Amino acid sequence: MTAYPLSVAPPAQPLGPWSAPGARAPEPSALSEPPTAVVDPVRGGSGVPTATADPVVPRPMPLRPMTAPDVLDGSIAIIKAAPRTILGIGAAVVVPLELLSAWLQRDTLSESGLSGALSAASSTSSPLVDITLTTVVLFVLSGIVLSVVAGAIAVVLSAWYADRNITAGRALSASVSCLPALAVAWVVVHAIEAIGVIGGLVGEIFLMPLFVVVAPAIVVERLGPWRGIRRSMRLTQVRYGAVLGIALLVAVADLILTVALTGIGFLFEIFDWGWIVTAVCSAGSSLITVPFVAGTATLLYFDLRVRGEGLDLELGIAAHFNSAQ
């Protein structure tokens, strides 16, 4: 059986001995070394003690099979566990994209005020769809940004499961180093999904779950675009129905969060300068929704590896033998 890596960087120090779920930590004695902190596998973590008594390593979700509510709750728990790290990753790529989007669409956004509404009402032309090169470019960039954030969060979660902390800069650097593979994979995936659109929106919906974990697989396992796509298809096809259901739930939750967080901007659209407030609200919304969606993809990736490859058992055994050396 092929062994797939968990993290893109080796642990900083050997892990402690593995303990069975629910087992108590050994009682300290005068002749023994000071005990290290043991992670409660029920409340969070893989059951592997940290190499040092460092309670700072977050464990928002234990490494075990997860249900759909677990994945949704875990996506929010990842943000709450280390907001500076997760939001820092999102801000580093989302804010520049939002600023670029606001600048490229400044003329269109400035017409969303009261004067723009009056001119639109008096206009004789009524295009049904206004798709420009700017729209296409921003759509592609937003998809690639989501892939980069998903890869960086996968690196962070890999480090947490290995009882290590990692900075937002290092995680983002590891993901950006896979940017060519992530970009090519995104283009190929959406080209495949475009085939599903020919048969209606239903075709795209049923193809989409096969590619949910492409970005985490590419960054964590250091794969190329083609291998990353095949890896995602192999992992997801085993639990296709569950992945489809979770993907649809995440899409609905993302839509609700986006509407709720950007609702303030709608109140100012009657003013000519309202586009500025709209752009700020859109950036703030993306800082939450992008890490949320990326965290969901990452948790699904680890869940599929736990179910299909016994990743939790593999890590426990590796930690046990490392401590015996």
N, C-alpha and C positions, 0 to 999 in steps of 0.2 A: 504493500500500500504506500502510495506516495505521501511523504511527510511535507505538509505545507507550513511555512513559518507563521508565527503569531505576530511578531513585531519586526519592524524594520531596523531596530538597533538592539544589540545584546544587552542583557541586564547589567546594571552597574555593579552588582555584587550577587553571590550565590543566594538562591532562595532557601528558606528554612525547610524543615521536614514537613511532609504533607500530613494533614490530620483528617480523619473521616468526618463527614457532616454530622454535627451534633456532639462531637467528642469534646471533652473538657480539656483545657490546657493543663499540663502537668503542674503539680504543686511545687513551688520553689523550695529548695533546700540550701543549707549552709554550704554544702560541698559542690553544688551545681552552679553553673553560670547564671547570671541574671536572665530571667525568662524574657523572650521577645513577645511582642504583641501578637495575639492570634486573632485572625479575622473570623468573624462569625459568618459561616457560609449561608445561613438562613437570611440574615439581615443584609448581607452584601459581601461580595468577594468570592473567590474560588476555594476558600478553605485553606489557603496557603499562608503561613505566617510571614510577616515582613522580616527582612534581614535585620532591621533595626526597629526599635520601638518607636516608629514614626506614624502617628495617627493621621497624618496629613493626606496620605494617599486616598483619594475618593474611590468609592465603589458604589455607584448609583444603582447597578443591577448585578446580581450574582451571575456567574457564568454557568448557566443551566438552561434547559429548554424553556422558552417563554411563550405565553399566550399573546393574543392580540392586545388586550389591555396592558399586559406587561410591557410590550414594545412601545405603546403610546405613552404610558406613564414613564418608562425609562428614558424616552427621548427628552421629556421635560426634566427628569431627574438629572440627566447629564449636564444640562445647562445650570441647574441649581447647585450641583455638586462643585463645580469650578467655573463660576460665571466669568471671572476675569480671563481664564484661559479660553473657554469656548466662545464667549462674545468677542474676545480679542482676535480669534481666528476669523470670525465672521466679519468684524469691522475692517480687518486688513484688506479684504477683497470685495466686500459688499459695498462699503461706503464709496470707494473710488468708482465702482460701477454705477451706483446711484447718481453720483455727481456727473459722470459722463453722460448718463441717460438724460438728466435734467438739462445739461448744456446742449446736447444734440436735439432735444425736443423743446427747446426754450420757446421757439416761435409757436409751436402747436399748443404748448401749455399756457402761454400767455393769452391765447385766444379762448381759454376756457372760462374767462371771466364774464361779466355782464355784457360788456361790449362785444365779446366774441360770440356770445349766445344770440345777441340781436342781429349781428351780421350773418350768422349761420341761418337764422330764421328767414332773413330776407334774401338769401342766396337762392338762385334758380337751380344750381347743380346740387345733386344729392347722391354722391358715390356710396354704394353699399359697403364696399370694403376699401380701406385706404392702407394698403401695404406698401411701404417704401423700403429702400435699401437700409435706411436707419433702423426700421423696425426689425428687419431680418438680422442685422448685425447685433442689435441689443438682445434679441432672442437667443442667438448663438452664444453670446458672451455670458448671459445669465445661466444658461445650461452648463457651460464650462466652469463658471464660478461655483455652482452647486456641487459639481464633481470634485473640485479642489477642496471645498469645505468638507465634503464627505470623507475624502481621503485623509485630511488632517485630523478629523475627529476619530477616524479609525485608528490612526497612530496613537492618539491620546488614550483611547480606550484600551488598546493593546498594552500600553505602558502600565495602565492602572491594573489590568489583570495580571501583569508580571510584577506587581508590587513596586512600581516605580512611578515617579512623577516626571513629567516632561513639560517644557515650556511651550507656549503658543508659537513662538518663533521657530523652534526646532520641528514641531509637528507640521507647521505650514511649509517649512523648507523641504521636509521629506515628501510632502504632497506635491509641491511645485516642481520638484525634481522629476516627477512622473507626468508633468503637464503635457508633453507631446503625446504620450500614450492615452491620457485622459481625453484630450481634444479629439484625437482620431477615433477613439472608441465612441465618444458622444455623437460624432457625425455619422458613423456607421450604424449605431443603434437607431438614430432618428431616421436614417434612410430606410432601415428595415421597417420601422413603425409607420413610415409614410406609405408603405405598401398596404398596410392594414387600413389606412384611411381610404384607399380606393374602394374598399368594400364597405365603407361607412365607419363611423366612430367606434363601433363595437369591435372591429378588427384591431384597431390600435390598442384598445383597452385590454384585449386578451393577449396581445404580444408584450405589452409593457412589463408585466411581472417577471418575465424571463431576464430582464436586464437591470433589476433593482439594485443588485449588489455588485455591479461592474466596478464602480469607483473604489469601494473598500478593498475588493480583491486585487485590483491593479496596484494600489499603494502598499498594502500590507504584505502581499506576496511578491511584489516587484515584478509584475507581469507586463507583457506587451499588450497592445490593444486587442489583438485577435485572441490571444490566450485568456485575457481578462473577460472578454465576452463569452467565450466557451465555458470558462470557469463559472461565471454567473448562471449560465443556462443549466449546467450540470447540478449546481447547488439548488436552484429554485424549482426545477422540474419535479423534484422529489416531493415537495410540499407546495405544488403550484396553486391549489385552491386556497390554502391558508395565506400564501403570499399575495394572491390577488385580492383577497378580502382585506388584508392589512393595508395594501397599497390604496385601495379605494377609501378606507377609513382615514388614512393620512391625508389624502387629497381633500376630503371633506373638512377635516380639522384644519388643514392649511388654509382653505378658502375662508372658513369662519374666522380664524385668527387674522388673516389679511384684512378682511372687511372690518373687523372690530378695531384693529390697530390703525387703520387708515381712515376711519370714519371721521376723525376730527378735520382732516383735510377737505372733506366734502362741504363742510360748513363755510369754508372760505372761498369756494369756487365762484361765488357771485362777484368777487372783487377781481380787478385786473392783476393784482399782485398775489392772488390766491395760489398760483402755481408754485410759489416758493414754499408755502406751508404744505402743499400737497407733496412736493419733493422731499421735504424733511420728514413728513409722516411716512412716506413710502420707504425711506431709508431706515427709519426706526422699526417699521414693520418687518423689513427684510432681515434685520439683525436678529429677530426672534424666529421667523418662519424658516429661514434658510438653515440655521443650525438644527431646528426641530426636524425638518425633513431629512437632513443629512444624518442626524443621530438615529432616526428610524432605519435608514438604509444600513447603517453600521451595526445596529443591534440585530437586524435581520441576518446580516452576514455571519455574525458570531452564533446566532441561534441555529442557523442551518449547518454550521460546522460542528456544533455540539451534537445535534441530532444525527447528522450523517457521518461524522468522522470521530465522534467521541473526543472532541477537543478538550473538554474539561477533565476527562480521565487522563488524557495524554499529558496535560500540564501537571496534574497531580503526581503522576508517576515520575515525570522528569524532575520535579522538585524533590521528591523523596530520594531519588538516586543521587542528585546533586549534593544533598545534605550528607549522604553517606560517604562521599569521597573525601 
